[in-house]
Amino acid sequence: MKLLTVAGPPSSGKTAVILKALGWLRDEGLKVGVVKFDCLASRDGDIFKAHGFPVITGTSANFCPDHYFITNIEDCAAWGAEQGLDLLVSESAGLCNRCAPHIQGFYAVCVLDNLAGVDTPRKIGPMLKTADLVIITKGDIVSQAEREVFAFRVRKVNARAHILFVNGITGQGSWEVSRLWKDAPEEAPLTGGRLRFSVPSSVCSYCFGEVNIGEAFQRGMVRKIRIQDAASAPN
C-alpha cells in the first residue's frame, strides 16, 4: 500500500482535489481510501463516503493536530492495509503555517489557495518547504499575472517540488495529480520512520488548561516579544 500526506491551510480545497484525483485512480481499478484528520468537527468523511471511498475520521479536539496525526498514523495505515487498499491518502486538518505533517519516504502534497495572496507562500513553513507536490487551487478566480506571481513565490520557497494548478470544482488538472500519486514511491517503513521536519512544540501552563492571563500563571516554555527590538525593527 502507498501512503501519501495531503496538507494545507483551512478551506484551501484539499478535499475537493483529493476526490477528483482519487476518482481517476479508482476508474483504473485501484482501491483507494482516505483518513481525514480534523480539529473540532468534520463533514469531509461523509463526503468521501458519499462518493464510495473507504474513510476514517479523527478529530484532535484540544490536542495539537500535528501531534495527533503522528500518534495515530500507524494505526490508520494498518487499517488501510486491512482494507486491501492500493493507496491511502492522509488528509490533514486545516493547519497553521508552522505545521509539518510530512514523513520521510512518503509522497508529500501541499495544497494552497490562490486567493490567499501572493505573500502567502513565504509565510508557510515545512508544510510547503518539504512537499513533493504543490497544488494551487482557485486559480480560475484570479488573473493570469496573479497565478504566475503566486507560482513564482511558491518556487522561491520550494524549488524542487512539482507545481500544478487544479480546479476542485471542474477537476481540471486532477488527472495530472493522479499520475503523480500513482507513481508515488511504495510504502517505506512507518514505524521507526522520521518526520521531514520537527512539529511545533510547547509545554506551558496553557497547554494543560490554564485560562488566566498574567505572568503569575505562565509556566514551562514561554516565548515573549522583545518589545523595544520589535518596535525599532524595520517593517
C-alpha positions, -999 to +999 in steps of 0.1 A: +000+000+000+011+035-008+006+062+017+007+099+009+001+130+030-020+160+018-018+192+039-028+228+036-044+258+053-082+258+061-105+258+031-077+256+005-096+229-014-078+197-001-109+175+000-121+186-035-087+179-050-085+145-033-119+135-046-111+144-082-077+127-082-089+095-064-118+093-089-093+089-118-073+062-098-105+043-089-115+043-126-083+025-133-091-003-109-071+008-079-086+006-044-081+039-027-091+053+007-088+083+029-080+091+066-092+125+075-077+144+104-095+174+117-096+197+147-131+202+161-156+187+136-156+174+100-181+167+073-154+155+049-158+119+060-194+119+049-184+134+016-159+107+009-184+080+019-210+095-004-185+091-032-179+054-023-144+058-008-134+039+024-127+066+051-120+070+087-121+104+105-104+116+136-107+149+155-079+162+177-101+184+198-078+203+222-048+183+211-022+197+186-032+185+151+003+176+142+009+156+174-025+139+169-015+129+134+018+115+144+004+094+172-024+079+151-009+075+116+004+040+123-030+027+133-046+044+103-021+028+079-028-006+095-065+000+088-058+008+052-037-024+048-066-044+063-089-028+038-067-040+010-060-005-003-036+002-030-033+039-019-042+056+013-044+094+014-039+111+048-057+145+047-047+169+074-068+194+092-066+229+080-033+237+095-013+267+108+016+278+088+042+261+111+027+226+110+048+198+095+027+167+086+050+151+061+070+119+066+103+108+050+099+082+023+062+090+017+049+113-010+040+147+004+015+172-010+007+208+000-025+225-012-026+263-013-054+287-022-045+313-049-069+337-032-048+338+000-025+364-015+009+364-032+027+368+001+012+335+015+040+311+003+067+328+022+046+327+054+043+289+053+069+267+067+077+230+065+042+221+052+052+238+019+090+237+021+092+199+024+064+190-001+070+169-033+039+184-050+023+218-045-012+221-058-026+256-063-064+259-063-089+287-072-066+300-099-096+304-122-108+333-100-076+354-103-058+368-133-030+350-152-005+375-138-016+367-102-013+330-109+022+334-123+033+356-094+019+331-069+036+302-085+069+321-086+066+328-049+060+291-043+090+282-063+112+306-042+102+286-011+104+252-026+125+249-057+122+211-062+085+204-059+061+199-088+036+227-091+001+221-105-030+243-108-061+223-101-098+233-102-116+215-074-150+221-090-144+211-126-115+187-119-092+204-144-057+194-136-067+165-113-057+139-139-021+151-138-023+149-100-035+113-102-005+104-124+020+117-098+001+099-070+000+067-089+038+069-094+044+077-057+070+055-040+060+023-024+054+024+014+085+029+034+088+016+070+064+038+090+073+025+125+107+039+132+105+064+104+111+100+106+092+132+100+106+155+073+107+184+099+100+187+136+065+197+146+056+228+167+064+223+203+053+239+235+047+227+270+033+255+290+005+261+315-020+269+288-013+235+272-027+220+304-059+241+305-048+273+322-072+302+312-059+330+334-038+358+318-006+371+335+030+361+342+020+346+375+000+319+356+027+312+329+049+281+334+070+260+311+080+270+276+071+307+272+082+330+244+080+367+248+082+395+222+112+418+228+091+449+226+118+475+222+136+455+195+103+448+177+093+484+178+125+497+164+128+470+137+120+480+101+087+467+087 
